[in-house]
Amino acid sequence: MFDTVKVDWCLVTGQPLSGKTTVTQTLKKHLGASRVTVVDWREHEASIKATLGSGEEPFEGKVPLAKIEDSILALIQRDKKASRRVTYVFDGFPGQ
C-alpha cells in the first residue's frame, strides 16, 4: 500500500562557499523553525562514518551514497510516523 502523506522539500545547490547554508537558514527562519528540517548531507555522512569505524581504526573511506539516502529516508519516516508535517530543506547535494 502506498503512503499518501505529502512530503514538501526543497534543494539548495551552489558552488562551495556560495552561501547554501546561509540560504537554508534564511528559509528556516522565514518558513518557521518548527516547520523546517534542514538536511545536511555532510552531517549524515559523518554520523554514518562514525558507525563504520572503531575507536582504534576510524573509517577512512567514502560512505556509500545508499547509506546516506537510507539515513535521510529514516528521518522522513520517523517524522511521518509522528505525524509531523515539515518541509525538508536539503543543504547541498553529494558531489557538489
ROKETOR-889419 format. One record per residue (C-alpha): residue number from 0; residue in three letters; x, y, z. Coordinates in steps of 0.05 Angstrom, whole numbers, plus 5000, padded with zeros to 4 digits. Layout:
# ROKETOR-889419
@num:NUM; residu:ALA; c1:X; c2:Y; c3:Z
...
# end
This chain:
# ROKETOR-889419
@num:0; residu:MET; c1:5000; c2:5000; c3:5000
@num:1; residu:PHE; c1:5026; c2:5069; c3:4982
@num:2; residu:ASP; c1:5035; c2:5123; c3:5035
@num:3; residu:THR; c1:4994; c2:5183; c3:5013
@num:4; residu:VAL; c1:5025; c2:5234; c3:5060
@num:5; residu:LYS; c1:5055; c2:5291; c3:5020
@num:6; residu:VAL; c1:5127; c2:5309; c3:5034
@num:7; residu:ASP; c1:5148; c2:5381; c3:5020
@num:8; residu:TRP; c1:5221; c2:5393; c3:5004
@num:9; residu:CYS; c1:5270; c2:5439; c3:4970
@num:10; residu:LEU; c1:5342; c2:5432; c3:4949
@num:11; residu:VAL; c1:5392; c2:5489; c3:4956
@num:12; residu:THR; c1:5451; c2:5480; c3:4909
@num:13; residu:GLY; c1:5511; c2:5521; c3:4890
@num:14; residu:GLN; c1:5587; c2:5523; c3:4887
@num:15; residu:PRO; c1:5627; c2:5510; c3:4951
@num:16; residu:LEU; c1:5626; c2:5571; c3:4997
@num:17; residu:SER; c1:5570; c2:5603; c3:4956
@num:18; residu:GLY; c1:5523; c2:5612; c3:5015
@num:19; residu:LYS; c1:5480; c2:5549; c3:5012
@num:20; residu:THR; c1:5478; c2:5542; c3:5088
@num:21; residu:THR; c1:5460; c2:5616; c3:5096
@num:22; residu:VAL; c1:5403; c2:5607; c3:5046
@num:23; residu:THR; c1:5377; c2:5545; c3:5083
@num:24; residu:GLN; c1:5379; c2:5582; c3:5150
@num:25; residu:THR; c1:5341; c2:5640; c3:5119
@num:26; residu:LEU; c1:5288; c2:5593; c3:5092
@num:27; residu:LYS; c1:5283; c2:5561; c3:5160
@num:28; residu:LYS; c1:5273; c2:5629; c3:5192
@num:29; residu:HIS; c1:5220; c2:5652; c3:5143
@num:30; residu:LEU; c1:5182; c2:5586; c3:5138
@num:31; residu:GLY; c1:5183; c2:5576; c3:5213
@num:32; residu:ALA; c1:5236; c2:5536; c3:5251
@num:33; residu:SER; c1:5186; c2:5485; c3:5276
@num:34; residu:ARG; c1:5162; c2:5471; c3:5205
@num:35; residu:VAL; c1:5230; c2:5462; c3:5172
@num:36; residu:THR; c1:5282; c2:5407; c3:5179
@num:37; residu:VAL; c1:5349; c2:5423; c3:5147
@num:38; residu:VAL; c1:5380; c2:5361; c3:5117
@num:39; residu:ASP; c1:5456; c2:5368; c3:5114
@num:40; residu:TRP; c1:5488; c2:5311; c3:5075
@num:41; residu:ARG; c1:5555; c2:5322; c3:5109
@num:42; residu:GLU; c1:5523; c2:5312; c3:5178
@num:43; residu:HIS; c1:5490; c2:5247; c3:5156
@num:44; residu:GLU; c1:5555; c2:5224; c3:5125
@num:45; residu:ALA; c1:5596; c2:5240; c3:5188
@num:46; residu:SER; c1:5545; c2:5204; c3:5231
@num:47; residu:ILE; c1:5548; c2:5141; c3:5188
@num:48; residu:LYS; c1:5623; c2:5144; c3:5182
@num:49; residu:ALA; c1:5628; c2:5143; c3:5258
@num:50; residu:THR; c1:5590; c2:5077; c3:5260
@num:51; residu:LEU; c1:5633; c2:5044; c3:5206
@num:52; residu:GLY; c1:5699; c2:5051; c3:5242
@num:53; residu:SER; c1:5722; c2:5037; c3:5312
@num:54; residu:GLY; c1:5758; c2:5079; c3:5364
@num:55; residu:GLU; c1:5824; c2:5048; c3:5344
@num:56; residu:GLU; c1:5811; c2:5045; c3:5270
@num:57; residu:PRO; c1:5768; c2:5103; c3:5245
@num:58; residu:PHE; c1:5734; c2:5092; c3:5177
@num:59; residu:GLU; c1:5774; c2:5129; c3:5124
@num:60; residu:GLY; c1:5736; c2:5112; c3:5061
@num:61; residu:LYS; c1:5678; c2:5144; c3:5025
@num:62; residu:VAL; c1:5610; c2:5129; c3:5055
@num:63; residu:PRO; c1:5565; c2:5096; c3:5004
@num:64; residu:LEU; c1:5511; c2:5143; c3:4978
@num:65; residu:ALA; c1:5458; c2:5089; c3:4991
@num:66; residu:LYS; c1:5474; c2:5091; c3:5066
@num:67; residu:ILE; c1:5465; c2:5167; c3:5068
@num:68; residu:GLU; c1:5399; c2:5161; c3:5029
@num:69; residu:ASP; c1:5375; c2:5108; c3:5078
@num:70; residu:SER; c1:5391; c2:5153; c3:5137
@num:71; residu:ILE; c1:5352; c2:5211; c3:5107
@num:72; residu:LEU; c1:5293; c2:5167; c3:5089
@num:73; residu:ALA; c1:5292; c2:5140; c3:5161
@num:74; residu:LEU; c1:5289; c2:5213; c3:5185
@num:75; residu:ILE; c1:5230; c2:5227; c3:5140
@num:76; residu:GLN; c1:5195; c2:5162; c3:5160
@num:77; residu:ARG; c1:5203; c2:5179; c3:5234
@num:78; residu:ASP; c1:5171; c2:5247; c3:5222
@num:79; residu:LYS; c1:5114; c2:5217; c3:5183
@num:80; residu:LYS; c1:5101; c2:5165; c3:5237
@num:81; residu:ALA; c1:5099; c2:5220; c3:5289
@num:82; residu:SER; c1:5051; c2:5259; c3:5243
@num:83; residu:ARG; c1:5100; c2:5316; c3:5238
@num:84; residu:ARG; c1:5087; c2:5359; c3:5177
@num:85; residu:VAL; c1:5152; c2:5393; c3:5159
@num:86; residu:THR; c1:5188; c2:5419; c3:5098
@num:87; residu:TYR; c1:5256; c2:5387; c3:5086
@num:88; residu:VAL; c1:5308; c2:5435; c3:5061
@num:89; residu:PHE; c1:5369; c2:5399; c3:5033
@num:90; residu:ASP; c1:5433; c2:5439; c3:5045
@num:91; residu:GLY; c1:5474; c2:5418; c3:4985
@num:92; residu:PHE; c1:5479; c2:5352; c3:4950
@num:93; residu:PRO; c1:5534; c2:5299; c3:4946
@num:94; residu:GLY; c1:5585; c2:5314; c3:4893
@num:95; residu:GLN; c1:5580; c2:5389; c3:4897
# end
